[in-house]
Amino acid sequence: LHMSFPISAALLDAIVLAVVAREGTYGYKITQDIRAVMDVSESTLYPVLRRLLKAGDLETYDQAVDGRMRRYYKITPCGRLHLVQYLSDWATYRDHIESIFFGGQSK
């Protein structure tokens, strides 16, 4: 899905945290989940995962799948707090934009 609007780093962080918050998951699956709603490449996603790991919002664990190890990501308590703040900020942002787009009326 291609959108006219650019995706900010903060929005991408929030989206990744929301996907990982649902369940521990691996990089390719995260990419596929996000690609279902927006155009994003693995080369865009992996730096986001590294940034969130460095910030302490995500952590990794390895699990054997079909005889080989796969790296999984899971959200940390700090990551959950950041996600709650992102969701609050998103709701405010969305409401302000929609008040301009739709004249204060809901879609």
C-alpha positions as CSV (number, residue, x, y, z in Angstrom):
1,L,0.0,0.0,0.0
2,H,1.5,3.3,-1.0
3,M,0.5,6.5,0.8
4,S,1.1,10.1,-0.1
5,F,2.1,11.0,3.5
6,P,5.7,10.3,4.8
7,I,6.1,8.1,7.8
8,S,8.1,9.7,10.6
9,A,10.6,7.8,12.7
10,A,8.4,8.3,15.8
11,L,5.3,6.8,13.9
12,L,7.3,3.9,12.7
13,D,8.6,3.3,16.3
14,A,5.0,3.3,17.6
15,I,3.8,0.9,14.9
16,V,6.6,-1.5,15.6
17,L,6.0,-1.4,19.3
18,A,2.3,-2.0,18.7
19,V,3.0,-5.0,16.5
20,V,5.5,-6.5,19.0
21,A,3.3,-5.8,22.0
22,R,0.7,-8.3,20.6
23,E,3.2,-11.2,20.8
24,G,6.9,-12.0,20.7
25,T,7.7,-12.1,17.1
26,Y,10.5,-12.1,14.6
27,G,11.8,-9.5,12.1
28,Y,10.3,-10.9,8.9
29,K,6.8,-11.4,10.5
30,I,7.0,-7.8,11.9
31,T,7.7,-6.6,8.3
32,Q,4.8,-8.6,6.9
33,D,2.3,-7.3,9.6
34,I,3.3,-3.7,8.9
35,R,3.3,-4.2,5.1
36,A,-0.4,-5.2,5.3
37,V,-1.2,-1.6,6.1
38,M,1.7,0.4,4.7
39,D,4.7,0.2,2.3
40,V,7.8,-0.5,4.4
41,S,10.9,-2.5,3.5
42,E,13.0,-4.8,5.7
43,S,15.9,-2.4,5.2
44,T,13.8,0.3,6.8
45,L,12.5,-1.9,9.6
46,Y,15.8,-3.4,10.9
47,P,17.3,0.0,11.9
48,V,14.0,0.7,13.8
49,L,14.4,-2.6,15.6
50,R,18.0,-1.8,16.5
51,R,17.0,1.7,17.7
52,L,14.2,0.3,19.9
53,L,16.6,-2.4,21.3
54,K,19.2,0.3,22.1
55,A,16.5,2.5,23.8
56,G,15.4,-0.5,26.0
57,D,11.9,-0.6,24.5
58,L,12.5,-4.1,23.0
59,E,14.6,-7.1,24.0
60,T,15.4,-10.2,22.0
61,Y,15.5,-13.9,22.7
62,D,16.4,-16.9,20.4
63,Q,14.2,-19.8,19.8
64,A,14.7,-23.0,17.7
65,V,12.4,-23.2,14.7
66,D,12.7,-26.1,12.3
67,G,16.2,-27.0,13.6
68,R,17.6,-23.4,13.5
69,M,17.7,-20.5,15.8
70,R,15.4,-17.6,15.1
71,R,15.7,-14.2,16.8
72,Y,12.5,-13.0,18.4
73,Y,11.6,-9.5,19.7
74,K,9.5,-8.7,22.7
75,I,8.4,-5.5,24.2
76,T,9.8,-4.4,27.6
77,P,7.9,-2.6,30.4
78,C,9.7,0.6,29.3
79,G,8.5,-0.1,25.7
80,R,4.9,-0.5,26.9
81,L,5.1,2.9,28.6
82,H,6.4,4.5,25.4
83,L,3.6,2.7,23.4
84,V,0.9,4.1,25.7
85,Q,2.3,7.6,25.2
86,Y,2.6,7.1,21.5
87,L,-1.1,6.0,21.4
88,S,-2.2,9.0,23.4
89,D,-0.2,11.4,21.2
90,W,-1.6,9.7,18.0
91,A,-5.2,10.1,19.2
92,T,-4.6,13.8,19.8
93,Y,-2.8,14.3,16.5
94,R,-5.6,12.3,14.6
95,D,-8.3,14.3,16.3
96,H,-6.7,17.6,15.4
97,I,-6.1,16.6,11.8
98,E,-9.6,15.3,11.4
99,S,-11.1,18.5,12.8
100,I,-9.4,20.3,9.9
101,F,-10.3,17.6,7.3
102,F,-13.8,17.1,8.4
103,G,-14.7,20.4,10.1
104,G,-15.0,18.9,13.5
105,Q,-17.4,16.2,12.4
106,S,-16.4,12.5,12.6
107,K,-16.0,10.6,9.4
